[in-house]
């Protein structure tokens, strides 16, 4: 039975590490809401924060978790009513202030979105930041004139959370999708998501010329480093690369030649600080983007708070695929 004065959260301390802790409720500030959390999800950034492999957290102690969805328990925000089903992704959640790996989340109502009619807290969190980021990448590419008739789009890191979402969402929009993975054992999984071709990262030869033979009309890249550098050299004229991650390195080594001779476009995707109007638009699109069976197919695990640390470690060791839900209620 839940306490009336305290709730359970996963807490990260600078020296003492990560553990579950009972913490007291605090009074609601102006425009704040208290969300009775139902689901969260484990993202790559969460794994970096929990393991300490990345400098994600702005202060300690901190409750991590960049996603949360649930029901408004209390509200000091004039536009958010108690009992509303809501979601929060990014916006500093689990980085600058306490996040979603807890039974309750107290946040500014200005970053809270009502769940679209076709989604509930569970399905919203299967999408989570991964789905939002992938959809934002596709939107940016299409705003820059990407279309299915131009040719294949390559998704790197394709068996991960964002990669899986990108493959499924692109295929649903009629694109021919090529999926690159370093785990060729995931070929069947990626074909089921909609990939036409699956490429083994270990067998790729990237070449060193300023311009290589063109192969892709576009790309969504979560790897960075050598892979992103190669993509700039192999993109078709006028094509778009949406860069969304740096799992393989934060540096890019290329020349200006692909940009001035082929007119390629490198689009940085910032899903953390997207304006709320854009967030609302993307979430409305996501609510009807994929059938429920495809969402469930991407879900590899549904865990509880005390299993998050182990999951985060496995994620950074490349031992996971797709999406992982955290059940909080």
Buried (B, 14 or more C-beta within 10 A) or exposed (E): EEEEEBBBBBBBEEEEEBEBBEBEBEEBEEBBBBBBBBBBBBBBBBBBBBBEEBEBBEEEBBBBBBBBBBBBBBBBBEEBEEEBBBBBBBBBBBBEBBBBBBBBBBBBBEBBBBBBEEBBBBBBBBBBBBBBBBBBBBBBBBEBEBEBEBBBBBBBBBBBBBBBBBBBBBBBBEBBBBBBBBBBEBBEBBBBBBBBBBBEBEEEEEEEEEBBEBBBBBBBBBBBBBBBBBBBBBBBEBBBBBBBBBBBBEEBEBBEBBBEEBEBBBBEBEBBEBEEEEBBBBBBBBBEBBEEEBBEBBBBBBBEBEBBBEBBBBBBEBEBBBBBBBBBE
